[in-house]
Amino acid sequence: MLENYLDIQPEVAEALANNQPVVALESTIISHGMPYPRNVETALLVEKTIRDQGAVPATIAIIGGRLKVGLDEEQITHLGKAGTEVTKVSRRDIPFVVAGKKDGATTVAATMILAEMAGIKVFATGGIGGVHRGAQETFDISADLQELANTNVAVVCAGAKSILDLALTREYLETQGVPVIGYQTDSLPAFYTRESEHGIDYRLDSADEIALALKAKWEMNLNGGVVVANPIPEEFAMAPEMITEAIETALKEADEQGIFGKESTPFLLARVCELTGGNSLDSNIQLVLNNARLGANIAKQYCA
């Protein structure tokens, strides 16, 4: 019985019951994505941004073995202070963290799962995981992609994280039948940069158009998620040559230190932040806020 495991914050439950817009948010970005106290400040600012747009935020995590859809400030602060001591939770980890009554920070995949359990259709994050560079040998592919193939949640993001192999990520999504919508763009954004050499499936220029497409997809029982790729605002985008150089250096160091699997993304993002003098962290925060605004507007239109 799901209610034996799942706690939906009263404000979130009320909004869902009354067909009011709710936007899911992940918690790995709090525990593993940024240092304290910047992580907590950012998480609270993202929630405020969603409220300012007229929607209800639902940050998702596992606290003491309970699946939590909607966190209070104390719980967000707890995750931020505990940092990487909190288990990073994807689909495979959920039952073990719950059974062990532990804390868990949800990745894109796990956040999608819990959002669908609660009935939330829109989720805003920074970037999705994908196929890692060198996956031809390592088979290192994020569980986010498989979740997008199966779980009925739209993920608003700034594309896939640019530390990944974007061409292979794009191919994987196409094979799994996951639509990639470009919001006001004809190109797949590459997280810190607004464009890449890779295309999208459909360009849609308004939240209303996106909401109509989501409704049509799910009302026809065409299961699976949707990627809504929203480019980072121009004033916060980074120079492609700067970010490329930082990523190449970070990838080389990860290889030399034997860092792979679920540890690789936090390492690479942190190292890229150091190599860019903190500029990439500032860009990361701005793109998350931008996605929160769009996510709230899509959720509003979906409810309407």
N, C-alpha and C positions, 0 to 999 in steps of 0.2 A: 504494500500500500504506500503510495507516494507520500501521503501526508505524514507517514512515520519518519520521513527523512527531510522533508522540504518545508522551510519557513519563508513565506512571502511577507515582506514588510507591510503593515496595514495600509499605508498610503499607496503602495504599489498595487496591492490587492483591490483596494477601492477603485483606483483608476481603471484597472483591467475590467472589473465588474461593470463599470459605467461607460465602457467603450471610450475611455480617455487615453491620449497618447502616452506611451511609456517607451523609454529607450534603455536598453541593457548596456552595461559597461563591464569590462573585464577587470580583474584584480592583479594579474601578473604584472601589469604596467606599474602597479603600486609597489609590489614587493621586489620585483626583479628588474624593473625598467629604469628606475631613477633612484638617486640617493635620497636619504631622509635629511631634511624635512621637505625637500622639493617635491617628493612623490606625493605626500599628503596634501600639500598646498595645491598641487595640480589636480589631484583627484577631486578635491572639494570645488575647485574652480570649474572643472568639467561638469560636475553636477549642477552648479549654479548656472552655467551657460545653457544647459538643457532646460532648467526652470525658466530662465529668462525668455526662452523661445516658446514657452507655454506647454511644455511636456514634463513628465515625471521621470527622474533618473532612477535606475535600478542597478547599482553596483553589485556584482555577483561574486561570491566566494564561498568557501567552506570554513565554518568557525566551530571548533570543538566537535567536529564530526557532523554538524548540521549543514545542509545545503541552504545557503542564504541568498535570497533574491531581494536585494535592497539592504544596504548597510547604513548604520548611523555613523556619526563622526568618530565616536570612540572606537568602533570596529575598524574603520579606515585607518585611524592613527595606529592602532595595534599592528595592522599588516605592514604599515609603512615603517614602523620602528623595528619590527622583527626582520624585515627585509628578506634576504635570501635564505634565512633559516626556515621560512615558510615553504612547504612543499609546493613545487610547481605542478599543477594538476591538469592533465589532459584526460581524454576519455578513459584510457586504461586505468588511471589512478583513482578515479572517483570512488569506487566501492571500498578500496583499501584505506583511503583517508577517512571516509565515513565510518567504517567498521572500527578503525583505530582511534576514533574520536579526536582526530588531529585537525590542525588548521591547514587550509589549502588555498593557494591563489590560482584562479582559473585562467587558462590560456584561451585563445580564440575558440578552439574546439569545445572545451568544457563549458565556456560561457554560452555558446550556442545551445548546447544540450540543456543546461539549466534554464535558459531563456525559453526554450520550447516547452519544457515541463510547465513553466508558469503561464505560458500563453503570450509571450512577448515576441513580436514579429521583427523588430528593428534593433540593431546592435551597432553601436559606434565604437571604433577603436582607432589605433594608429595605423598599423599595417598588418596584413595577414602573413602567416607563415607560408612556406612553399617548398619547392624543390631546391635543395642546397647545391651549391657549386660542387662539382665532382661526384654528383649522385650516381653517375654511370658506374662508379666503382663502389661507393659507400651505401647506396640505396637510402640516403638520408633525405627523407621526404616528410614534411610536417603533417601531423594528423589533422591540421586545420583543413587541408584540401579534401580529405575523405569526408570530413564532417560537412563541408559545403556541398558535397554531392548528395548528402542524405537528410540534412536537417533544415526544416522550413523557417529559416531566419535570414533576413537581409543584413549583410555586413557592410557598413559604411566605413571606408578606409582610404588611405592615401596610396592605394595599390599594394603590391607586395613589398616587403622590406628589401632594400636595394643590396643587401649583403647576399641575396639569393641569386639563383640562376633564373632570370625572369622569362627567358624563352621557354625553358622546360616547365616552369610553373604555369605559363600560359597554355602550353600543350596539354598538361595534366588536367587543367580546368575544362578545356575543350572536350577532352576524352570523356570526362565525367558528366558532361552536359550542364556545367555550371555557367550561367550567363554572366558576362562581365559588362556592366553598364559603365560608360564614361559620362560623368556628370559635367556637362559643358566642356567636354574634351573629346578629341578623336584618337588620343594616344593613351596607353596605359601609364599612369603616373608611376614614378619610381621612388616613392616615399619622400626623400629629401629634395627631389627634383620634380618639376611639373610634367615632364615628358620622358618618354623612352622611345626606342625604335619599334616597340611592340604596340599593336592595335588593340581595340576593344571590340565587343560584339555589337553593341548598340549605343549610340550617343543619345542621351535624353537631357534636356536643358531645364527641367523644372522638377520640383519635388512631387507635384501632382502627376506628371507623366510616369515617374518611377513608381509611385503608389498604385497607379492603375495597372501597371505591368505586373507588380507583385500580386495584386488581388486576382488578376486573370490567371496567373500561373498556379496559385494555390487553390483557387476555387475549381480549377480543372483537375485537381489532384496530381499535378506535376510536381512531385516531391523534390526537395533539395533547396539549397540556399541560393543566394544571389550576391555577387560582389558588386557593390556600388563604389566605383573608383573616383575619388574626389581629390583633385590636385591640391597640393599645399598652396596657400596664398602666395602670390608672386613675391611680395615683399619679404617673405620668410624662406623662400626657396634658396638652396645652396648652389654654388657653382659646380657643374657636373665634374670638372677636372679635379677640384678639391676633394669632393666626396669619393670619387673613384680611387684617387691615390690613397686616401685614408682606409678605404675598404680593402684594397689590395694588401696594404701593410698589415691590417688586423687579421686578414685571412691567413697570411704567411705565418704570423705569430701563433695563431690558433693551431695551425698544422704542426709547427715546431714543438708546441707545448702539449700536443695530443688531446686537444679539447674538441669534443664532437658531441653529437646528439643534442639532448635538451639543454646542455650547458653552453652550447656554441652561440646561440642567439644573444643571451645576456652578455657573454664575454665580448662578442663582436660589437654590439651596440655601445657598451661601456668604453671599449678601446677606441672606437670611431669618435666618440665624444671627446676623449682625451686628445686624440690626434688633431681634432678640429678646434681645440681650445674652448670646448664647451658649446660651440655654435650649433652642433648637431642636436644637442639636448634642447636648446631654445627652439630650434626648428621643429623638433619632435613634439614639444608641448603645443606649439601653434597649430600644427596639423591635426592634433587630437581635438583641440577646441573647434577647429573648422569642421571636422567630421561630426562633432557633437551637435553643432548648429544644424547641419544638413540632416542628420539623423532625426532630430526633433521635428523638423519640418516634414520629413517623409512620414514619420509616425502620425503627425497631425492629419495629413492628407489621407493616410490609410484609414484612420478612424472615421474620417468624414465620408 
